[in-house]
């Protein structure tokens, strides 16, 4: 069955960190975490980095974890081109009205379904380690697009800390060599009974 893909886009160091130590408001990427995004200096080029950045901007909806949403200043309600922003959170305060197109969700499957519906035939951009782990556990995450940066941060926030999930296979889809980043796309292989199959997207 073909379904709109939920695709995590994430810059990561070779030792598995997506932010440096002490990521917080005012230091959103942690100490030295900005190094993971140097490849974006090349985002307006006609090369590989420009291609990948254009793909990010062509997504039709966003799913974010609450922590990422807040650290990003809620994107002032507009992540890109006014696409709907779906925010996974543990608790919704009725008095807290998110800006722009943003909406809070506590149910992972409902969040994924509404993001897919909003995106139509375009992919859904997933932001944040917490959102990625929740979607993966619910069987909703389809692909990983990892921007692997040639640096060892040594400490910080990992993309996949121990989650308690079972063994998960990844199917390589493509590898693009950009300036200061290798862009790796993997399809998550679903387990049905004793067999594996990849989700068609």
N, C-alpha and C positions, 0 to 999 in steps of 0.2 A: 504494500500500500504506500502510495506517495503522500508524504505530509510535509508541511512547511518546516524547514529545519530550524531548530534552536541551536545556535552556534556561539560558543564561548570564544571571544577574542581576548587574548591575554599576553602581555609582554612578561617574559620570565628570564631570570638568570640561569646559567648552566647548572648551578647548584639548587635550582628549584624555587627561588624566591620571587615574589611578585611585588614586593615592597621592602624597603629597608627597615631596620629596627625603629620602633617608636613612631609608627604612622599615626597621625592625629590631626585635628584641625590646625592649620598653620604649617603643618609638615605632613601633608597628605600622603606623600610617597615614602615617608620614612627617611632616615639618614642615608644619603647616597642613592636613594631609590630612583631619582630622576635619570640616572644613567640608563635605566631600562627603556627610556623613551627617546633617546637620542636619534633613533632611526626615523622618528617623526619629523626631524628637521628636513628630511628628504621627501616628505609626503606630497609635495606639489610637483614632484618630478614626473617624467614619463616612464621612469624605471619601475622596478619591482615594488619598491616601497610606496610609490604613488599608486600603483595598481591595487595593492592591498588596502591602502587608506580609502581609495574610491569605493572598494567593496564594502568597507565598514559603513560608509555614508549612504550606500544604496540599500541598506537593511530597512525593513518596513515597520519595525517596532523594537522596543528595548525592554529587557528584563534585567533588573538590578537588585542586588541585596540592599537592605536598609542602610547598612554601614557605609557601603560605597556611595549610595545616594546622598547621604548626609555629608560625607567627606568631600564630595564633588559640589557642595553648595546647592544640591538639588537641581543642578544644571539650570537654575532659574526657570525650570519648567519646560525647557526645550533642549533636548539632547542634540538632535539634528533634524532639520527640515520639518519640525513640528510633529514627528512620529510619536505615537502613544508610548508612554513610559510606565511600565508595570513594576511595582516595587514589592518584593517579598519582605515581610516583616513578621515578628512574633506577636505583635500587639498593635491594634489600630485605636488611636484616640479620636473619637468623633469630632473633637474640637480642632484637630490638626488637619487642615485642608491643604493637601499638596498643591504646588503651583502648576499652571499650564495643563498639559495633558496627563500628568502623573496621577497614578491611582495606587492605593495600597491593597495588598492581598495577604491573607494568612494561609490560604490554601494553595499549595504548589500546583496541583493539577488544574484548578480553575485559572490561575495566573497564566499557565502555559497555554491553555486552550484559548483564552481571550487574546493573548499576544499573537498566536498563530492566526486567529481570525482577523485581527487588525492588520497583520503584515501581508495577508493575501498570498501572492505567489513569491513574495520576497522573503529572505531569511530574517530571523529574529536575532538581534544582537544581545548576547548575554554578558553582563558585567559583574565582576566580583566573585571571590572564592566561595563565599557563603551561598550565594545564589547558585553557583555551578554545582556545589556539593548537594544542595537540596534537590535541584532538578535531576541530577544524576541518580540520586537515591530513589526518586519517584519514577525513574524510567523515561523522563521527558527530555533530557539533554541528548542531542543527536551528534554534534560535532565539536571538536576542539580546534581552534586556530591559534597556535602558539607562536609568538614572535620570540624566538630564542636569541638572546643577546649574549655575546661572548664576554661574559664577566662572571666572577664569583663574588657575590655579595657577602657571603659568610654568615649572615644572620638576617632575620626579618620575618616577614609573613610568607608562608608557603602556600602554593596553590592548593595542593591536596595534602593537608595534615591527615593523620590517621582518622578514617571515617567510619570504620567498622563495616564497610561494604565488602561484598564478595569480590573475588578476582574478576576483573573486567578487561576484555581484550579491545585493542584499538586497531583499526584498519587504516594504514597510511593511504591518504588520498592524493596529496601533492606536497612538493617541497620546492620553495622558491628562495633563491639566494639574493637578498637585498643588501644594501650598504648598511653594515653594522647590525644586521639581524637576518636570521634564517627563519622563514615563515613556513611552519609545518602544520598541515591540516590532517586530522585524523577523524575517522568515522567510528562512533561507538558501536561495538558489536553486541547485539542483544542476545541473551541466553534464553532459549525455549526448550524446556526439558533438558536433554543432555547435548543438544546441538546448539550451534551458534549461527546467527545470521546478521548481516548488516542491514541497517535501516536504509531504505531507498529514499533519497531526498531530491 
